[in-house]
Amino acid sequence: MEETPIFEDRYRVVAVEEQSLTLRAERSGDVLKIVNADPQNPFTEQDYPPGKLIALNDPSVEPGN
């Protein structure tokens, strides 16, 4: 099975907690847990409803402020 780079796959939201999101990759099936670095702004099901399809952005190639 060919490995897909993390930022080239799309992910489905599997679970939402205030301080973490659990995602499953569409192509590879890999499961990721994203930890919230800002406890003042928790993740919510309103923002990340289970089943929502999202893509991850590579912060090393994003323009800075």
C-alpha positions as CSV (number, residue, x, y, z in Angstrom):
1,M,0.0,0.0,0.0
2,E,1.4,3.4,-1.0
3,E,1.8,6.0,1.7
4,T,0.0,9.3,1.2
5,P,1.7,12.4,2.7
6,I,-0.4,13.9,5.6
7,F,-1.1,17.2,3.8
8,E,-2.3,15.5,0.6
9,D,-5.1,13.5,2.1
10,R,-8.5,14.7,3.2
11,Y,-9.9,13.8,6.6
12,R,-13.3,13.0,8.1
13,V,-14.1,14.3,11.6
14,V,-14.7,11.2,13.8
15,A,-14.9,12.7,17.3
16,V,-14.9,16.2,18.8
17,E,-13.8,17.0,22.3
18,E,-13.0,20.5,23.7
19,Q,-9.3,19.9,23.5
20,S,-9.0,17.5,20.6
21,L,-10.3,16.4,17.2
22,T,-10.1,12.8,16.0
23,L,-9.8,12.5,12.2
24,R,-9.7,9.6,9.8
25,A,-7.9,9.9,6.4
26,E,-10.1,9.3,3.4
27,R,-7.4,7.5,1.3
28,S,-5.1,5.8,3.8
29,G,-7.6,5.2,6.7
30,D,-5.0,6.6,9.2
31,V,-6.4,8.1,12.4
32,L,-5.1,11.4,13.7
33,K,-5.7,13.2,16.9
34,I,-5.3,17.0,16.7
35,V,-4.7,18.6,20.1
36,N,-6.0,22.1,20.7
37,A,-3.1,24.5,21.6
38,D,-5.5,27.2,22.7
39,P,-7.7,26.1,25.6
40,Q,-9.6,29.5,25.5
41,N,-11.1,28.5,22.1
42,P,-12.3,24.9,22.4
43,F,-13.2,22.7,19.4
44,T,-17.0,22.4,19.0
45,E,-19.3,20.1,17.1
46,Q,-20.8,23.3,15.5
47,D,-17.4,24.1,14.0
48,Y,-16.4,20.4,13.3
49,P,-19.5,18.3,13.0
50,P,-18.8,14.5,12.9
51,G,-18.6,13.4,9.3
52,K,-17.3,16.7,8.0
53,L,-14.6,16.4,5.4
54,I,-11.6,18.7,6.0
55,A,-8.0,19.2,4.6
56,L,-5.0,19.9,6.7
57,N,-2.7,22.8,5.8
58,D,1.1,22.7,6.1
59,P,2.0,25.7,8.4
60,S,5.6,25.6,7.0
61,V,4.4,26.8,3.6
62,E,1.7,29.1,4.8
63,P,2.4,32.9,4.5
64,G,3.4,34.4,7.9
65,N,1.6,37.4,9.5
